[in-house]
Amino acid sequence: MVRAGSIVEGHGKTLTIDGAGPDGIILGVSESGRTAYHERLRVPLRWWAQGTMLVATLWLTVVVAVPGPAPWIITGVAMGLLAVCLFWYGDARVVVGDGWFRAGRARIESVHVGRIEPLDAEETRRVSGRDADARAYLLLRPYLKRSVKVEITDPADPAPYWLVSSRHPRALAGALEAARGSGHPGDPGQPTH
């Protein structure tokens, strides 16, 4: 876990962390660094427990029906597939830094970020359901009930807004506000989502 005052080295940079939340989520970086927010949308522990119980049920079913080492091989493959799927699904990252906002595979320059709204569970349900725009970019996870709605002002981007799940929507909104305010100018690029 990253703590305030920690020195993190990587990608040729040394950063001093101003603060970090639970799960090592970086909430701020000193002026020497440029990352303002980083969050991995990991799956909760209960998904791992439920998946393991599902694989155990599979093992019990197969061990009764098939003799020899086959049940162990089948169970090992199933457990491996479960781990790969849960790691892949929970590896989506939300990053604000270096003049960019990244959500999953999509990214956009911070200068194209408009109005930012942290949403509670009810507002997230409404905006992702009844009031949704089919053109919007969504990075939602069912185990994260809160989100941030980010208006996109780039005329070349067809998405009117991004709706991004977060464990800390206010911290993400604050990082986006700060990144937008710093206005890292650059050539307007094509949307990359």
C-alpha positions as CSV (number, residue, x, y, z in Angstrom):
1,M,0.0,0.0,0.0
2,V,1.2,3.4,-0.9
3,R,1.3,5.9,2.0
4,A,1.7,9.7,2.1
5,G,5.3,10.7,1.8
6,S,6.2,7.5,-0.1
7,I,8.6,7.6,-2.9
8,V,7.5,5.7,-5.9
9,E,9.9,5.0,-8.8
10,G,8.9,3.8,-12.2
11,H,8.8,4.7,-15.9
12,G,12.0,6.7,-15.4
13,K,10.3,9.1,-12.8
14,T,10.4,9.4,-9.1
15,L,7.2,10.6,-7.5
16,T,6.4,11.7,-4.0
17,I,2.9,10.7,-3.1
18,D,0.8,13.3,-1.3
19,G,-1.8,10.8,-0.1
20,A,-3.4,7.5,-0.9
21,G,-6.7,6.0,-0.1
22,P,-7.6,2.4,0.5
23,D,-6.4,-0.2,-2.0
24,G,-3.4,2.0,-2.8
25,I,-5.4,4.5,-4.9
26,I,-3.2,7.5,-5.5
27,L,-5.2,10.7,-4.6
28,G,-2.4,13.2,-5.3
29,V,1.2,13.5,-6.4
30,S,3.5,16.4,-5.7
31,E,4.6,18.9,-8.3
32,S,7.5,16.7,-9.4
33,G,5.0,14.2,-10.8
34,R,2.0,14.5,-13.0
35,T,-0.4,11.7,-11.9
36,A,-3.3,13.2,-10.0
37,Y,-5.5,10.1,-9.7
38,H,-5.1,6.4,-10.3
39,E,-7.6,3.7,-9.5
40,R,-7.9,0.1,-10.5
41,L,-11.5,-1.2,-10.6
42,R,-10.7,-4.5,-9.0
43,V,-13.4,-7.1,-8.4
44,P,-14.5,-7.5,-4.8
45,L,-13.3,-10.4,-2.6
46,R,-16.8,-11.8,-2.6
47,W,-16.6,-12.5,-6.4
48,W,-13.4,-14.5,-5.8
49,A,-15.2,-16.5,-3.0
50,Q,-18.3,-17.1,-5.1
51,G,-16.2,-18.2,-8.1
52,T,-14.1,-20.5,-5.9
53,M,-17.3,-22.1,-4.6
54,L,-18.6,-22.5,-8.2
55,V,-15.3,-24.3,-9.1
56,A,-15.5,-26.5,-6.0
57,T,-19.1,-27.5,-7.0
58,L,-17.8,-28.4,-10.5
59,W,-15.0,-30.5,-8.8
60,L,-17.5,-32.3,-6.6
61,T,-19.7,-33.1,-9.6
62,V,-16.8,-34.3,-11.8
63,V,-15.1,-36.3,-9.1
64,V,-18.2,-38.4,-8.5
65,A,-18.7,-39.0,-12.3
66,V,-15.2,-39.4,-13.6
67,P,-12.5,-41.6,-12.1
68,G,-8.7,-40.9,-12.1
69,P,-6.9,-37.5,-12.4
70,A,-9.4,-36.0,-14.8
71,P,-11.5,-34.1,-12.1
72,W,-8.3,-32.5,-10.8
73,I,-7.2,-31.4,-14.3
74,I,-10.7,-30.1,-15.2
75,T,-10.9,-28.2,-11.8
76,G,-7.4,-26.8,-12.3
77,V,-8.3,-25.5,-15.8
78,A,-11.6,-24.0,-14.5
79,M,-9.8,-22.3,-11.6
80,G,-7.2,-20.9,-14.0
81,L,-10.0,-19.6,-16.3
82,L,-11.8,-18.0,-13.3
83,A,-8.6,-16.3,-12.2
84,V,-7.9,-14.9,-15.7
85,C,-11.4,-13.7,-16.2
86,L,-11.6,-11.9,-12.8
87,F,-8.1,-10.4,-13.2
88,W,-9.0,-9.2,-16.7
89,Y,-12.4,-7.7,-15.7
90,G,-10.9,-6.0,-12.6
91,D,-7.9,-4.6,-14.4
92,A,-9.8,-1.6,-15.8
93,R,-7.9,1.6,-14.7
94,V,-9.0,5.2,-14.2
95,V,-6.1,7.6,-14.5
96,V,-5.9,11.4,-14.5
97,G,-2.4,12.7,-15.3
98,D,0.1,14.0,-17.8
99,G,-2.7,16.1,-19.4
100,W,-4.9,13.1,-20.1
101,F,-7.9,11.4,-18.6
102,R,-7.9,7.6,-19.2
103,A,-10.8,5.3,-18.4
104,G,-10.3,1.7,-19.4
105,R,-9.0,1.7,-23.0
106,A,-10.4,5.2,-23.8
107,R,-8.4,8.4,-23.3
108,I,-8.9,12.1,-24.0
109,E,-6.9,15.2,-23.3
110,S,-7.9,17.0,-20.1
111,V,-8.5,20.2,-22.1
112,H,-11.6,18.5,-23.7
113,V,-13.1,17.7,-20.3
114,G,-16.2,19.8,-19.6
115,R,-18.6,19.6,-16.7
116,I,-17.8,17.0,-14.0
117,E,-20.4,15.5,-11.7
118,P,-19.7,12.9,-9.0
119,L,-22.9,10.7,-8.8
120,D,-24.3,8.6,-6.0
121,A,-25.8,5.2,-6.5
122,E,-29.3,6.4,-7.4
123,E,-28.0,9.1,-9.9
124,T,-25.7,6.5,-11.5
125,R,-28.6,4.1,-12.0
126,R,-30.7,6.9,-13.6
127,V,-27.9,8.2,-15.8
128,S,-26.9,4.7,-17.0
129,G,-30.5,3.7,-17.5
130,R,-33.5,5.9,-18.1
131,D,-31.6,9.1,-18.9
132,A,-28.7,7.4,-20.8
133,D,-27.4,8.7,-24.2
134,A,-26.6,5.8,-26.5
135,R,-23.5,7.7,-27.7
136,A,-21.9,8.0,-24.2
137,Y,-18.8,6.0,-23.3
138,L,-19.5,3.8,-20.3
139,L,-16.9,2.2,-18.0
140,L,-19.3,0.7,-15.4
141,R,-18.8,-2.1,-13.0
142,P,-21.8,-3.7,-11.2
143,Y,-20.0,-3.9,-7.9
144,L,-19.3,-0.2,-7.9
145,K,-22.5,1.8,-7.4
146,R,-21.1,5.3,-7.6
147,S,-19.6,7.0,-10.6
148,V,-18.5,10.3,-12.2
149,K,-20.2,11.8,-15.3
150,V,-17.7,13.7,-17.4
151,E,-18.9,16.0,-20.2
152,I,-16.7,15.7,-23.3
153,T,-16.2,19.0,-25.2
154,D,-14.1,17.7,-28.1
155,P,-16.1,18.4,-31.3
156,A,-14.4,15.4,-33.0
157,D,-15.6,13.0,-30.3
158,P,-19.1,11.6,-30.8
159,A,-19.5,10.8,-27.1
160,P,-21.3,13.6,-25.3
161,Y,-20.1,12.3,-21.9
162,W,-18.2,9.5,-20.2
163,L,-19.8,7.7,-17.2
164,V,-17.0,6.1,-15.2
165,S,-17.4,3.9,-12.1
166,S,-15.3,4.8,-9.1
167,R,-14.9,3.9,-5.4
168,H,-14.0,7.6,-4.8
169,P,-16.0,9.7,-7.2
170,R,-15.4,13.0,-5.4
171,A,-11.6,12.4,-5.5
172,L,-11.8,11.6,-9.2
173,A,-13.9,14.7,-9.9
174,G,-11.4,16.8,-8.0
175,A,-8.5,15.4,-9.9
176,L,-10.3,16.1,-13.2
177,E,-11.1,19.6,-12.1
178,A,-7.5,20.2,-11.3
179,A,-6.2,18.7,-14.5
180,R,-8.7,20.7,-16.6
181,G,-7.7,23.8,-14.7
182,S,-4.0,23.2,-15.4
183,G,-4.8,23.1,-19.1
184,H,-2.0,21.1,-20.6
185,P,-2.3,22.5,-24.1
186,G,-1.6,20.3,-27.0
187,D,-2.7,19.4,-30.4
188,P,-6.3,18.3,-30.4
189,G,-6.1,14.7,-31.2
190,Q,-8.7,12.3,-32.4
191,P,-10.8,10.5,-29.8
192,T,-9.2,7.2,-29.0
193,H,-12.0,5.1,-27.5
